[in-house]
Amino acid sequence: MPELQLLTADHAPAVLAFERENRTFFAASVPDRGDAFFRDYAARHAALLAEQDTGAIRCHVLVADDGAGGEILGRFNLYDLADGSAELGFRVAQKATGRGLATATVHRLFALAATEYALTRLTANAAKANHASRAVLTRTGFRPTGHEVDLRMGGPGLAYERDLSDIGG
């Protein structure tokens, strides 16, 4: 099973490669990050690490265990950590889809969220057209809140929430 790791400076080249390799795939279901994201990635990565140092976010990467030299298979991030709550965002490489990795990794992230980060509730948003992400959220126990959200350029989305009180901590 691939390893879920907290994002570090050492991950920067592999994360950039992951984003480049999957850019077209991701753009089919979420807004494209734009050329500036890739051009200025080193600064963006450093900014994420600085924000992570404040405790406001926790960024994770799913690293292949197949001898691929630390290849990134996915990103699983918790944003806006405050008052026992955070928002989950994730993306998985095209070649890693359909194997249950996203579902398994979100479950692993629940344990981290509850035990390491003292979170009791997670929220998430998914574009209505992003059936894969919505399926992962449903399979992992997220419940639709009934609220629609505007995902900026991603169009209309649905809000979800997950109580973590059933996770040992």
N, C-alpha and C positions, 0 to 999 in steps of 0.2 A: 504494500500500500504506500502510495506517495506520502511524504512527510509535510505536515503543516508547520511552517516556520514563521516567526515574527519577522517582518521586513527589516533588513539591515542595509547598510551602504554597499556591502558586498553583492547584494542581489541586483543592483542597478543594471549591469549589462544584460543579464538574463531576463529581467522584466521588460526592458526595452525590446529585446528580441521577441519575446512573447507578444507584446503589443503590435509590433510590426508584422509578424507572421500571421496574426489573426485579425488585422485591421479590417479587411473586407468582410470577414465572417461576422465580426462584432457589429459592423455598420449595417448589417441586414436586420438587426433587431434593436439596436440602440444608436443614438446619434454618434457620428464619427467624432473622434477627438480633435481632428484638424491637424494640419501640418505643423503648427507651432508646438503642439504637444510633443511631437517627435524631435523637432529641431532643438527644443529647449528642455529635453528630458532630464538631463543631469540636474538642472536647477529645480525642476519639479520634484524629482526624487529626494533631493536634499530638503526641500520644503516639507514634504511628507514626513521625513524623519524628524525634523524640528518640531512639527506639530505633534507627532507621536510622543516626543519627549515631554510635552506638556501634559499628556494623559488624555487629551481630547479625542484622539483616535487610536485605533490599534489596527495596523495593516499586516496582513498575512499573505504568504505565498504558498502554493501547493507545489512541492518540488518532487520531480520524478525520482524514483528509486531504481531505475533500470540502467544505471551507469551512463546516463546521457549527459553527464557533466553538470548537474544542477539545473537541468531544464525546467522552466516554470510551466506548469500545467493549468494553473488558475490563480486568481487573486480573490481573497475573501477579507473584506474590510469592515470594521466597525467604526462608525462616525458619530460625532456628537455625544460622546459618553458623558452623561450627567444624570444625577439623581436616580441611579440604578437602571438607566435605560440607554440604549444606543440604536442606531440605524445600521442595518446590514446591507452591504452591497457586494456583489460577486460577479465574476466572469470566468469562464472556463475555455481553454483552447479547443478549437474545432476538433482536433484529433483525439481529444479526451472526452468528448461528449458521448452519451449513450451507454456509458459504463457504470453509472451510478456514483461517479466520483463527486459530483456537486452535492448530491444528497448526503453521502457519507461525510463529506467535509463540513457541511453545515451542521450536522449532528456533532462532529468533533468540536466545532467552534462553540456550540452551546455549552459544552463542559468548560471550555476556557472562559467563556463569558461569565458563567455562574461562579466558578471557583477562583479564577485568577483576577478577574476584573470586577467581581462583586455586582454583576448585573442581574436584574430580576425580570427584565422585559426587553425584547427586541422588536423593532419595527422594520419594515421593508416596503419598498415601492417597486412595482414592475409594470412595464408598458403592457397595455391590453394585448398588443400584438406579439408580445414575447411569451409565447406559450411554454417554452422550456423553463424559463425562470419561474413563471407562475406555478408550474408543476412541481419544481423543487421546493418552493415555499409551501405548497399544500402538503407534499409528502413529508415534510419535516415538522408539521404541526402548526405552521402559521395559519392564522384565520383572517379572511378578508374583513376589514373594518366596515365596509359599506361606503367608504369615502373614495371618490375619484380624486386623482391628483394630476397636476400638470407637470410633466417631466421635461419642462423647458422644450428643447427641440425634439424630444422623444415623443411628444404628443401625449394623449390621454393615458393615464395609468391607474392602477388600483393600489390602495394602501392595505398593508397586512400587519398583523402583530402576533407575537409569540410570548406567552408567559413562560418564564424559566423556573418557576417554583417547583416543578417536578424534577429538576436537575439536582443531583446531589452536590452539596457545597459545604 
